[in-house]
Amino acid sequence: MKDASAEEKSHALHIAEILKPYHTVALVLQGGGALGAYQAGVFQALHEAGISASWLSGVSIGAINAAIIAGNRPGDQLDRLRDFWETVSRRKVWAYTPEGDYFRRLRNQHSAMMTMMTGLPGFFAPRQTNPWFAMAGASGATSFYDTAELETTLNRLVDWRIVNDGERRLSVGAVNVATGNFRYFDSALERLDARHVMASGALPPAFPAVEIDNEHYWDGGIVSNTPLQYLLEQDSLRDTLAFQIDLFSARGALPRDMGAVTTRHKDIMYSSRTRNNTDTFRRLHNVQLRLHEALKKVPEDKLTPDDKAFLRRMEDVPQVNIVQLIYQPRIYENDAKDYEFSGMSMREHWDSGYRDTVRTLRHRPWLEKPPESIGMTVHDIHRDDPT
């Protein structure tokens, strides 16, 4: 029997061979507040498997996770992620929690209430004056919380020189408050700093808009909670393996009370856009591929200039493989799960992401580059036995 180190080396070599045909490995991180610890667990499993993303794209809490990963050397990434999540979840809730779903539900509700009342260390704090009683135009008149602590935390955990050195690409999505237009801040196109990440997570009315170049931005999740669309729209897209990590599940049980109704409403609201974007781009990509094959059979003298231009563009059709991991909530979690930041829940979310990814990586065919006849493959992975 081989020792553990030999098995790990063999595993890493196998993964390296699978990844070799891809030009880009992307990590696509959805928004979801406290559930973002699940993404950190996913990253840990990918990191241990030797899978390193060359492009990180995120919205809201996904933008924070992506920035911490992109802004550190490989040996420091996991420690910095853990530092962030331990910082924001270090507040004590109960000294002891009795066993059982009922008590855990009460504990989570108490933790979520604490977040609303006192904020989170290293992230945000309540304003001294309720914005409803502030004068219009005052600095605290448009949000319930001040996010100055987040800027300090990001600057402590992220080396912006690394973010902007071109070794890895970082893109974060936000919404222009004045125009309603979605925008991605992209390190391949401009220099990024803490403001761009904070803009991506500035969810109103909790957090204030962030000013960048005389424009004000809110959380990108208002328009689209997944950054996959931006990645797929790039003209420079090459063969890509994308790990899309979603925090809200489209699947769920039929609600039996009002608490379950509000929880399912939030899950569907944020997950359906992800599924729609994935399905739309898969269909578009595959239609283009089939059109390309059909036009190749037409005599050249019958082709229009537009036909010829399309054929030239499609000579190197990118093959895209999307592995979509989706967090499955526990039975005692409710609609406050995205702002319930207790240390106990953080560790559960992290461990769930880690375990789900380890199990996913055992299915090596899911990681392999799709044949050109397919164009895009989506592995929509659900864990159906949440514990």
Solvent accessible surface area in square Angstrom, and as a share of the most:
residue,aa,sasa,rsa
1,M,233,1.04
2,K,117,0.50
3,D,91,0.47
4,A,69,0.53
5,S,60,0.39
6,A,37,0.29
7,E,76,0.34
8,E,115,0.51
9,K,140,0.59
10,S,53,0.34
11,H,61,0.27
12,A,45,0.35
13,L,125,0.62
14,H,91,0.41
15,I,2,0.01
16,A,53,0.41
17,E,101,0.45
18,I,15,0.07
19,L,26,0.13
20,K,139,0.59
21,P,68,0.43
22,Y,18,0.07
23,H,107,0.48
24,T,17,0.10
25,V,15,0.08
26,A,1,0.01
27,L,3,0.01
28,V,0,0.00
29,L,1,0.00
30,Q,1,0.00
31,G,2,0.02
32,G,8,0.08
33,G,22,0.21
34,A,3,0.02
35,L,0,0.00
36,G,0,0.00
37,A,0,0.00
38,Y,1,0.00
39,Q,3,0.01
40,A,1,0.00
41,G,0,0.00
42,V,0,0.00
43,F,12,0.05
44,Q,30,0.13
45,A,3,0.02
46,L,6,0.03
47,H,64,0.28
48,E,100,0.45
49,A,5,0.04
50,G,53,0.51
51,I,7,0.03
52,S,76,0.49
53,A,16,0.13
54,S,48,0.31
55,W,15,0.05
56,L,0,0.00
57,S,1,0.00
58,G,0,0.00
59,V,0,0.00
60,S,19,0.12
61,I,5,0.03
62,G,0,0.00
63,A,0,0.00
64,I,3,0.02
65,N,1,0.00
66,A,0,0.00
67,A,0,0.00
68,I,0,0.00
69,I,5,0.03
70,A,1,0.01
71,G,0,0.00
72,N,9,0.05
73,R,112,0.41
74,P,66,0.41
75,G,65,0.63
76,D,53,0.28
77,Q,9,0.04
78,L,33,0.16
79,D,87,0.45
80,R,82,0.30
81,L,0,0.00
82,R,86,0.31
83,D,47,0.24
84,F,0,0.00
85,W,1,0.00
86,E,90,0.40
87,T,16,0.09
88,V,0,0.00
89,S,6,0.04
90,R,150,0.55
91,R,47,0.17
92,K,171,0.73
93,V,21,0.12
94,W,79,0.28
95,A,119,0.93
96,Y,162,0.62
97,T,24,0.14
98,P,43,0.27
99,E,163,0.73
100,G,47,0.45
101,D,67,0.35
102,Y,134,0.51
103,F,79,0.33
104,R,18,0.07
105,R,81,0.29
106,L,68,0.34
107,R,16,0.06
108,N,9,0.05
109,Q,77,0.34
110,H,78,0.35
111,S,0,0.00
112,A,4,0.03
113,M,103,0.46
114,M,39,0.17
115,T,4,0.02
116,M,96,0.43
117,M,129,0.58
118,T,83,0.48
119,G,1,0.01
120,L,3,0.01
121,P,30,0.19
122,G,13,0.12
123,F,15,0.06
124,F,14,0.06
125,A,33,0.26
126,P,55,0.35
127,R,54,0.20
128,Q,194,0.86
129,T,71,0.41
130,N,65,0.33
131,P,16,0.10
132,W,204,0.72
133,F,166,0.69
134,A,29,0.22
135,M,156,0.70
136,A,105,0.81
137,G,81,0.77
138,A,44,0.34
139,S,107,0.69
140,G,15,0.14
141,A,21,0.16
142,T,97,0.56
143,S,1,0.01
144,F,68,0.28
145,Y,27,0.10
146,D,58,0.30
147,T,12,0.07
148,A,59,0.45
149,E,71,0.32
150,L,7,0.03
151,E,69,0.31
152,T,93,0.54
153,T,6,0.04
154,L,0,0.00
155,N,81,0.42
156,R,128,0.47
157,L,4,0.02
158,V,6,0.04
159,D,41,0.21
160,W,39,0.14
161,R,182,0.66
162,I,17,0.09
163,V,2,0.01
164,N,26,0.13
165,D,72,0.37
166,G,66,0.64
167,E,101,0.45
168,R,18,0.06
169,R,50,0.18
170,L,0,0.00
171,S,0,0.00
172,V,0,0.00
173,G,0,0.00
174,A,0,0.00
175,V,8,0.04
176,N,15,0.08
177,V,55,0.31
178,A,89,0.69
179,T,81,0.47
180,G,44,0.42
181,N,96,0.49
182,F,59,0.25
183,R,89,0.33
184,Y,28,0.11
185,F,0,0.00
186,D,0,0.00
187,S,22,0.14
188,A,60,0.47
189,L,135,0.67
190,E,50,0.23
191,R,166,0.60
192,L,4,0.02
193,D,45,0.23
194,A,4,0.03
195,R,90,0.33
196,H,5,0.02
197,V,0,0.00
198,M,19,0.09
199,A,0,0.00
200,S,0,0.00
201,G,13,0.12
202,A,3,0.02
203,L,78,0.39
204,P,32,0.20
205,P,88,0.55
206,A,27,0.21
207,F,25,0.10
208,P,25,0.16
209,A,32,0.25
210,V,19,0.11
211,E,91,0.41
212,I,3,0.01
213,D,107,0.55
214,N,134,0.68
215,E,70,0.31
216,H,85,0.38
217,Y,5,0.02
218,W,78,0.28
219,D,4,0.02
220,G,0,0.00
221,G,6,0.06
222,I,71,0.36
223,V,65,0.38
224,S,14,0.09
225,N,5,0.02
226,T,1,0.01
227,P,0,0.00
228,L,0,0.00
229,Q,64,0.29
230,Y,32,0.12
231,L,0,0.00
232,L,19,0.09
233,E,90,0.40
234,Q,38,0.17
235,D,154,0.80
236,S,79,0.51
237,L,23,0.12
238,R,117,0.43
239,D,26,0.13
240,T,0,0.00
241,L,0,0.00
242,A,0,0.00
243,F,2,0.01
244,Q,1,0.00
245,I,0,0.00
246,D,4,0.02
247,L,1,0.01
248,F,5,0.02
249,S,1,0.01
250,A,30,0.23
251,R,128,0.47
252,G,52,0.50
253,A,86,0.67
254,L,157,0.78
255,P,43,0.27
256,R,227,0.83
257,D,90,0.47
258,M,140,0.63
259,G,42,0.40
260,A,34,0.26
261,V,64,0.37
262,T,58,0.33
263,T,18,0.10
264,R,34,0.13
265,H,112,0.50
266,K,37,0.16
267,D,4,0.02
268,I,85,0.43
269,M,72,0.32
270,Y,43,0.16
271,S,6,0.04
272,S,51,0.33
273,R,80,0.29
274,T,2,0.01
275,R,80,0.29
276,N,89,0.46
277,N,17,0.09
278,T,3,0.02
279,D,41,0.21
280,T,54,0.32
281,F,31,0.13
282,R,79,0.29
283,R,142,0.52
284,L,91,0.45
285,H,22,0.10
286,N,24,0.12
287,V,89,0.51
288,Q,64,0.29
289,L,10,0.05
290,R,153,0.56
291,L,85,0.42
292,H,17,0.07
293,E,80,0.36
294,A,53,0.41
295,L,23,0.12
296,K,119,0.50
297,K,169,0.72
298,V,54,0.31
299,P,82,0.52
300,E,124,0.55
301,D,119,0.62
302,K,143,0.61
303,L,22,0.11
304,T,69,0.40
305,P,111,0.70
306,D,114,0.59
307,D,36,0.19
308,K,74,0.31
309,A,31,0.24
310,F,22,0.09
311,L,28,0.14
312,R,152,0.55
313,R,165,0.60
314,M,17,0.08
315,E,134,0.60
316,D,102,0.53
317,V,19,0.11
318,P,27,0.17
319,Q,2,0.01
320,V,0,0.00
321,N,0,0.00
322,I,0,0.00
323,V,0,0.00
324,Q,8,0.03
325,L,2,0.01
326,I,6,0.03
327,Y,1,0.00
328,Q,16,0.07
329,P,37,0.23
330,R,20,0.07
331,I,136,0.69
332,Y,22,0.08
333,E,20,0.09
334,N,28,0.14
335,D,46,0.24
336,A,10,0.08
337,K,7,0.03
338,D,27,0.14
339,Y,74,0.28
340,E,6,0.03
341,F,12,0.05
342,S,1,0.01
343,G,12,0.11
344,M,64,0.29
345,S,2,0.01
346,M,14,0.06
347,R,137,0.50
348,E,40,0.18
349,H,3,0.01
350,W,9,0.03
351,D,68,0.35
352,S,0,0.00
353,G,0,0.00
354,Y,64,0.24
355,R,104,0.38
356,D,11,0.06
357,T,1,0.00
358,V,47,0.27
359,R,105,0.38
360,T,4,0.02
361,L,8,0.04
362,R,165,0.60
363,H,90,0.40
364,R,41,0.15
365,P,94,0.59
366,W,70,0.25
367,L,0,0.00
368,E,88,0.40
369,K,73,0.31
370,P,8,0.05
371,P,76,0.48
372,E,127,0.57
373,S,90,0.58
374,I,75,0.38
375,G,0,0.00
376,M,4,0.02
377,T,31,0.18
378,V,24,0.14
379,H,40,0.18
380,D,50,0.26
381,I,29,0.15
382,H,25,0.11
383,R,18,0.07
384,D,114,0.59
385,D,84,0.43
386,P,59,0.37
387,T,110,0.64
